Amino acid sequence: MPTYDYECDACGHLFELFQGINDPLKRKCPECKKLKLRRLFGTGAAILFKGSGFYETDYRSDSYKSDAKKASSAEKKSKAGASSSKKSTKNSDSKPSSSGNSSDKGSDSKS
């Protein structure tokens, strides 16, 4: 059941009321007892299902799913192309070392 905000136009009293959707609107102010009460429009609350088995992506449309799949495959292709070009550039710019030891790199510069 939702919570509604009410305001009295006569005395200005503001309050929240927890009532069902099908319940009739409250008309009488609990403070001044006049029939000047009106329900305010609130932002409302989103429905949030908690627990296992409820995911935000469960209710996506088929067009959204197909567009997301295309975008992810295009992103993977662009990353694969960029990483292979970096590898080829890295291999041509650097000298191959005889071993992967960092202490050998310092000794190569002296000889």
C-alpha positions as CSV (number, residue, x, y, z in Angstrom):
1,M,0.0,0.0,0.0
2,P,1.3,3.4,-0.9
3,T,1.9,6.4,1.3
4,Y,0.1,9.6,0.2
5,D,0.8,13.2,1.1
6,Y,-2.1,15.4,2.1
7,E,-2.4,19.2,2.7
8,C,-5.2,21.1,4.3
9,D,-6.0,24.3,2.4
10,A,-7.6,25.9,5.4
11,C,-4.9,25.5,8.1
12,G,-1.9,24.4,6.0
13,H,-1.4,21.1,7.9
14,L,0.8,18.6,6.0
15,F,0.8,14.9,6.7
16,E,1.3,11.5,5.1
17,L,-1.3,8.8,5.1
18,F,-0.7,5.1,4.4
19,Q,-3.7,3.9,2.5
20,G,-4.7,1.4,-0.3
21,I,-5.0,2.4,-3.9
22,N,-8.7,1.8,-4.0
23,D,-9.4,3.5,-0.7
24,P,-11.5,6.8,-1.0
25,L,-9.7,10.1,-0.7
26,K,-9.6,11.6,2.7
27,R,-11.5,14.9,2.8
28,K,-11.5,16.0,6.5
29,C,-8.4,17.6,8.0
30,P,-7.4,15.8,11.3
31,E,-6.2,19.2,12.8
32,C,-9.0,21.7,12.0
33,K,-11.7,19.2,11.0
34,K,-12.6,21.2,7.9
35,L,-13.3,19.6,4.5
36,K,-10.5,21.4,2.8
37,L,-8.0,18.5,2.5
38,R,-6.4,17.6,-0.8
39,R,-4.0,14.9,-1.8
40,L,-0.7,16.1,-3.2
41,F,1.1,14.6,-6.2
42,G,4.3,13.0,-5.1
43,T,7.2,11.6,-7.0
44,G,6.0,8.1,-6.1
45,A,8.1,5.1,-5.4
46,A,9.4,2.6,-7.9
47,I,8.6,-1.0,-7.5
48,L,11.6,-2.9,-6.4
49,F,11.6,-6.7,-6.2
50,K,14.1,-8.0,-3.8
51,G,15.4,-11.5,-3.5
52,S,16.9,-14.1,-5.7
53,G,15.2,-14.5,-9.1
54,F,14.4,-10.8,-9.7
55,Y,16.8,-9.0,-12.0
56,E,16.5,-5.6,-13.7
57,T,17.5,-7.2,-17.0
58,D,14.8,-9.9,-16.9
59,Y,12.2,-7.6,-18.4
60,R,14.2,-6.1,-21.3
61,S,12.7,-6.0,-24.7
62,D,14.0,-8.1,-27.5
63,S,15.2,-5.1,-29.5
64,Y,17.2,-3.9,-26.5
65,K,18.9,-7.3,-26.1
66,S,19.8,-7.5,-29.8
67,D,21.2,-3.9,-29.8
68,A,23.2,-4.6,-26.6
69,K,24.7,-7.8,-28.1
70,K,25.7,-5.9,-31.3
71,A,27.4,-3.2,-29.2
72,S,29.3,-5.6,-27.1
73,S,30.6,-7.6,-30.1
74,A,31.7,-4.4,-31.8
75,E,33.5,-3.3,-28.6
76,K,35.3,-6.7,-28.4
77,K,36.4,-6.4,-32.0
78,S,37.8,-2.9,-31.4
79,K,39.6,-4.0,-28.3
80,A,41.1,-7.0,-30.0
81,G,42.4,-4.9,-32.9
82,A,43.9,-2.3,-30.6
83,S,45.7,-4.9,-28.5
84,S,47.2,-6.6,-31.5
85,S,48.5,-3.3,-32.9
86,K,50.0,-2.5,-29.5
87,K,51.8,-5.8,-29.4
88,S,53.4,-5.3,-32.8
89,T,54.5,-1.8,-32.0
90,K,55.9,-3.0,-28.7
91,N,57.9,-5.8,-30.3
92,S,59.5,-3.6,-33.0
93,D,60.4,-0.8,-30.6
94,S,62.1,-2.8,-27.8
95,K,65.2,-4.9,-27.9
96,P,64.8,-8.5,-27.1
97,S,66.7,-9.4,-23.9
98,S,68.5,-12.7,-23.4
99,S,66.6,-13.3,-20.2
100,G,63.6,-11.8,-18.4
101,N,65.7,-10.8,-15.4
102,S,65.7,-7.0,-14.6
103,S,69.3,-7.1,-13.2
104,D,70.6,-8.2,-16.7
105,K,69.2,-5.0,-18.3
106,G,71.6,-2.9,-16.3
107,S,74.6,-5.0,-17.2
108,D,73.8,-4.8,-20.9
109,S,74.3,-1.0,-21.0
110,K,77.9,-1.4,-19.7
111,S,79.1,-3.8,-22.3
